[in-house]
Amino acid sequence: MLTHPLTGAVLDHDRTSYAVPADLRRLLRLRDGTCRFPGGRRRVERCDLDHTVAWQDGGRTAADNLAHLCRHHHLVKHRHGALGRWSVRHLGPARSGGALEWTSPAGRTYRTVPDPSAGWSWTGTSAAAWAPEAADPPPF
C-alpha cells in the first residue's frame, strides 16, 4: 500500500485489492474531471472507474492504472462492435499528469489529458482535452 507522505491518503493498493479506496477515488475524480475517452465530456460523477490494465490481467489498483470512462466508452474499450475495440495505455506514472494514449481499431492514436477545469494540477505537453496524432477526429 502506498500513501501520501503528508495526508496519509491511500494512493496505491497494488495487487492487494480490486476495490478503489475512497482517498484514491477522490484523487482520481479531481484529476480526471470528465470521461477520459477522446472527446469524452461526461462528468466523473456519471462515469465508471476503469483499470487500464485489467485487474485480472495483473493490473494494479493505482492512479497510474485507473481512469474514468462513461459507460458507453467503457464498453467501447472492452467489447468488439460497430466501433471496434479501442486500446489505451497510461503515459508514465500518475505524477506525470495522467495522460492516456488511445489507439482506435484503425490504428490511429489520440492522447487525452485530465480536464484542466477540474482543478487538477498536471504537467503535460498540451492543455487540450484531446489531441489527435492523426488528421482525422475520433469517430463518435
Order of alpha helices (4+ residues) and beta strands (2+ residues): beta-beta-alpha-beta-beta-alpha-beta-beta-beta-beta
